[in-house]
Amino acid sequence: MTVIEQLDALVLDLLDSASAIGPTACLVVLFVVLSLEASLFVGLFVSGEIALLVSVGALGERWAVPMLLVAVLANTVGQAGGYGIGRGVGPSLQRSWAGRKISASSWDTAHEVLRGRGARALLTTRFIAFVHAVVPAVAGMLRVPFARFMVMAVAGATAWATVHTSLALALGQAARAIGYSWTAVVVTVVAAAVSGTVLYRSVRRVDREKSAEQPEPARP
């Protein structure tokens, strides 16, 4: 058995396990996983995209709306939790043992986008691998107003859940219809998330370089 076949078997076993526990329990597990994934640190090790894909594969398209609602609620709760941690612990969080497990570039990117765009950054950073796990905590550390944070968190969570639920449905249907390897589907989702991160950071770097090249206005 090839590595791809072994991975396919693993994914199918995971789908069977998700199907066996029943729709309600599956939605509860999805809520817990996505809540943790959207909060601080956990999103560095757990992929919300994969969790949603597995849930769609297990439950099918008739459960798409409940899964979408669960994804929105879970993301909002998770981001609120990350905000609370950041606000409660403060800047020392970044210097803590757990904080040092996060790359300096992820912290720097989170600080940069929040200082530049404030809570509006939540609309786009939720789609960026690794960075999205840090942004809510940094928002709390910078004391972004909670009401504004929550408005943007809900908007970002809704956008993320809509896009990825639709993507999971499309990929799941393709896998069933044409025998598309489930491993290839998973790799496609992960690659899309990583590519988005690379593209976002490349654009930010170009913007910084352009800003640095602009001459300072002459002083009178």
C-alpha positions in Angstrom: 0.0 0.0 0.0 1.4 3.4 -1.0 1.7 6.4 1.3 -1.2 8.0 -0.5 -3.4 4.9 -0.1 -2.5 4.8 3.6 -3.5 8.4 4.0 -6.7 7.8 2.1 -7.5 4.9 4.4 -6.8 7.1 7.4 -9.1 9.9 6.2 -11.8 7.3 5.4 -11.5 5.9 8.9 -11.8 9.4 10.3 -14.9 9.9 8.2 -16.4 6.6 9.3 -15.7 7.6 13.0 -17.4 11.0 12.5 -20.4 9.3 10.8 -20.7 6.7 13.6 -21.2 9.2 16.4 -24.2 10.8 14.8 -25.0 14.2 13.4 -25.6 16.0 16.7 -22.4 14.7 18.3 -20.5 15.5 15.1 -21.7 19.1 15.2 -20.7 19.3 18.9 -17.2 18.0 18.2 -16.9 20.4 15.2 -17.9 23.3 17.5 -15.3 22.4 20.1 -12.5 21.9 17.5 -13.3 25.2 15.7 -13.6 27.1 18.9 -10.2 26.0 20.1 -8.7 26.4 16.6 -9.8 30.0 16.4 -8.5 30.9 19.9 -4.9 31.4 20.9 -2.2 28.8 20.0 -4.5 25.9 19.1 -4.9 27.1 15.5 -1.1 26.6 15.1 -1.6 22.8 15.4 -5.2 22.2 14.4 -6.7 23.0 11.0 -10.2 24.3 11.0 -10.4 23.8 7.3 -9.7 20.0 7.6 -12.2 19.7 10.5 -14.9 21.3 8.4 -14.0 19.1 5.4 -14.2 15.9 7.5 -17.6 17.0 8.9 -19.0 17.8 5.5 -17.7 14.4 4.2 -19.3 12.6 7.2 -22.7 14.4 7.3 -23.2 15.4 3.6 -24.6 18.5 2.0 -28.0 18.3 3.8 -26.3 19.3 7.0 -24.5 22.2 5.3 -26.6 25.0 6.9 -26.2 23.6 10.5 -22.5 23.2 9.9 -22.2 26.7 8.6 -24.0 28.1 11.7 -21.8 26.0 14.0 -18.7 27.3 12.2 -19.7 30.9 12.6 -20.6 30.6 16.2 -17.5 28.5 17.1 -15.2 30.9 15.3 -16.7 33.9 17.1 -16.5 32.2 20.5 -12.9 31.1 19.9 -11.8 34.6 18.8 -13.5 36.1 21.8 -11.6 33.7 24.0 -8.3 34.6 22.4 -9.1 38.3 22.9 -9.9 37.7 26.6 -6.6 35.9 27.1 -4.7 38.7 25.5 -6.5 41.4 27.4 -6.1 39.5 30.7 -2.5 38.5 30.5 -1.2 41.5 28.5 2.1 41.9 26.6 3.8 39.4 28.9 1.8 36.7 27.0 4.2 37.1 24.0 7.2 36.4 26.3 5.6 33.5 28.1 6.6 29.8 27.4 3.6 29.3 25.2 4.1 32.7 23.5 7.6 31.8 22.5 6.3 28.7 20.7 4.8 31.1 18.1 7.1 32.5 15.5 8.2 36.1 15.8 7.0 36.7 12.3 3.4 35.7 13.3 3.5 38.0 16.3 4.9 40.8 14.2 2.4 40.4 11.4 -0.5 40.4 13.9 0.8 43.6 15.6 1.3 45.2 12.3 -2.1 44.5 10.8 -3.9 45.5 14.0 -2.0 48.8 14.3 -2.6 49.6 10.7 -6.2 48.5 10.4 -7.5 47.9 13.9 -10.3 45.4 14.3 -11.0 45.5 10.5 -8.0 43.1 10.2 -10.2 40.3 11.5 -12.1 40.3 8.2 -9.1 39.0 6.3 -6.6 37.5 8.8 -9.1 34.7 9.7 -8.1 33.2 6.3 -4.4 33.3 7.0 -2.8 30.2 8.5 -1.0 30.6 11.8 -1.5 34.4 12.0 -5.3 34.0 12.7 -4.4 32.1 15.9 -2.5 35.2 17.2 -4.6 38.2 16.1 -7.4 37.9 18.7 -4.9 37.8 21.5 -2.9 40.7 20.1 -6.2 42.7 19.8 -6.8 42.1 23.5 -3.2 43.1 24.3 -3.6 46.3 22.3 -7.0 46.8 24.0 -9.0 47.2 20.8 -12.6 48.1 21.9 -14.4 44.8 22.6 -17.6 45.8 20.9 -15.8 46.7 17.7 -13.7 43.6 18.0 -16.8 41.4 18.2 -18.5 43.1 15.2 -15.5 42.4 13.1 -15.0 38.9 14.6 -18.5 37.9 13.6 -18.1 39.3 10.1 -14.8 37.5 9.6 -16.2 34.3 11.1 -19.2 34.5 8.7 -17.0 35.1 5.7 -14.6 32.3 6.6 -17.3 29.8 7.4 -19.2 30.6 4.2 -16.2 30.2 2.0 -14.9 27.0 3.5 -18.2 25.3 4.0 -18.9 25.9 0.3 -15.3 24.7 -0.6 -15.7 21.6 1.5 -19.0 20.8 -0.2 -17.6 21.2 -3.6 -14.4 19.2 -2.9 -16.5 16.5 -1.1 -18.8 16.1 -4.1 -15.8 15.9 -6.4 -14.2 13.2 -4.3 -17.4 11.1 -4.4 -18.3 11.8 -8.0 -15.0 11.1 -9.8 -13.1 9.1 -7.2 -10.8 12.0 -6.4 -8.3 10.9 -3.7 -9.4 12.2 -0.2 -5.7 12.8 0.5 -5.5 15.0 -2.5 -8.5 16.9 -1.3 -7.0 17.4 2.1 -3.7 18.5 0.5 -5.5 20.9 -1.7 -7.2 22.6 1.3 -4.0 22.8 3.3 -2.1 24.1 0.2 -4.7 26.8 -0.3 -4.5 28.0 3.3 -0.6 28.1 3.2 -0.6 29.8 -0.2 -3.0 32.5 1.1 -0.5 33.1 4.0 2.5 33.3 1.7 0.6 35.7 -0.7 -0.6 37.9 2.2 2.9 38.2 3.7 4.4 38.9 0.3 2.0 41.7 -0.3 2.7 43.1 3.1 6.4 43.0 2.5 6.1 44.8 -0.8 3.9 47.5 0.9 6.5 48.0 3.6 9.3 48.3 1.0 7.3 50.9 -0.9 6.6 52.9 2.2 10.3 52.8 3.1 11.3 54.1 -0.3 9.0 57.1 -0.1 10.9 60.2 0.9 9.9 62.0 4.0 8.2 65.3 3.5 10.5 68.3 3.7 10.3 70.1 7.0 9.7 73.9 6.8 
